[in-house]
Amino acid sequence: MKWVRNVLPPVLVGLAAIVAWELTVKLGRIAPFILPAPSAIWAELVEQKQNVWEAALASGTNALIGLAAGSIMGVLFAMAASRFRPLAEISIPFAAVISALPIIALAPILNNMFEATSSIPAASSPRSSCSSRSS
């Protein structure tokens, strides 16, 4: 019964927000390219579910590979730094600089350093189906 008190209010507020969003878009006659209605977003998601699934699978695989590789490299570097004192002393300034950079500034730097293309082939452009609906 306690979970109802903890879970139900946020769910109701979320549903109310979605209903208000839908009504605002429909009754306010807001252009769909400015603010699409939740029903239009859901319809497009259902229509493009294969593309969304493939993109989510590719992103999840890349994230998992990055997590595993980063963890292994981090543990190996930590072991090497704990064994060789000069390596630990050299790495401290680099760790301080990286930890001081906010992620919002680090993301473009890493995007330029590494390839940012997806492994998903473009079967059909989602924009083409959106633009054909709006006309």
Summary of the structure (lengths in Angstrom):
residues: 135
radius of gyration: 23.2
end to end distance: 49.7
largest distance: 67.8
contacts: 255
relative contact order: 0.07
helix: 79%
strand: 0%
